[in-house]
Amino acid sequence: MFGSKKRAVLFKGKDYPLEIQEIKKPRLVKDQVLVRIHHAALNHRDIWITKEQAQHFPDGIVLGSDGCGVIEDVGEDADPMLVGLEVVINPSLEWGDNPMVQGDKFKILGFPDNGTFGEYLAISKKYIFEKPEHLSSEQSAAVPLSGLTAYRALFSKARMRSKEKVLITGIGGGAALWALQFATAYHGRVYVTSGSDEKIEKAKALGAIGGFNYKDPEWAIKAQKETGGGFDIIIDSAGGDQFNKLIELALPGGRIVNFGRTAGNITEVATRLLYWKQLSIHGTTMGTRDEFLSMLDFVEGRKIIPVIDKVYPMDQVHEAFARMENGDQFGKIVLKIGK
């Protein structure tokens, strides 16, 4: 009915440009469902894969961790009533039994397994969830990876309480914006950093109280003055050589959560401040099935709408990647995959 071959964005190695090719429609096994992808969203992870994976994959791997689409078929162990359901996909695969940390079999959708940058995806029924009713397909595609990451960082790791002061670094990326929207919805007093004054103003329009341009050598001093001492929670996706300023800005008993390295590895830690202020530094990646469900409930219950930067047709995947790599975006970059 739909033909046996469908288009997908293929990654073959860091020395090969991404290609759009026709591939065979996946066959279902056991509890899998076949999702016809309508929209997919980019993440920094996709950039890292294309730059750092030295191995050559002659047949190509379909990248993409975020997606929204419609279930078109089911395997023998899946409920036929699922056909026609509009769904989002949890990209946090095989987490394991320990909610504190992912297990040895953990992987993220889109590498090494085929992901959402193609017209079809076969995936276990346990990773599909009904699309939030108040969101469009392209908005829903912007939810999974960065929404889950931000939710776990803010609530499971930092254990945010209402009215706390929160600093979110590098506003503009998907997870940072989700953290901003979650924290403001939870009545946090939120501040942001960015290298762009324009992005800071946009963050204020979304509910941030203030912001600081990290290109200003005095930004941390200004932040300390403006906030009356610093922050209870700092959500960081950058790392890098400015991380020590976050330790200085953390209030006694503060929590710093990191889930990224866009500025490189952390080069210095003020050890005395770390123990004297009794700070907690947490690393986090993705999240559990329960956290994904809680995140979706939070988004639906508060009718939160993700910030979409730009929607590209799949044919313009190179332009979409270039926009993310240049750091031009404010919000999620989305690919229109199918009808």
Summary of the structure (lengths in Angstrom):
residues: 339
radius of gyration: 20.1
end to end distance: 15.3
largest distance: 66.7
contacts: 1203
relative contact order: 0.16
helix: 31%
strand: 28%
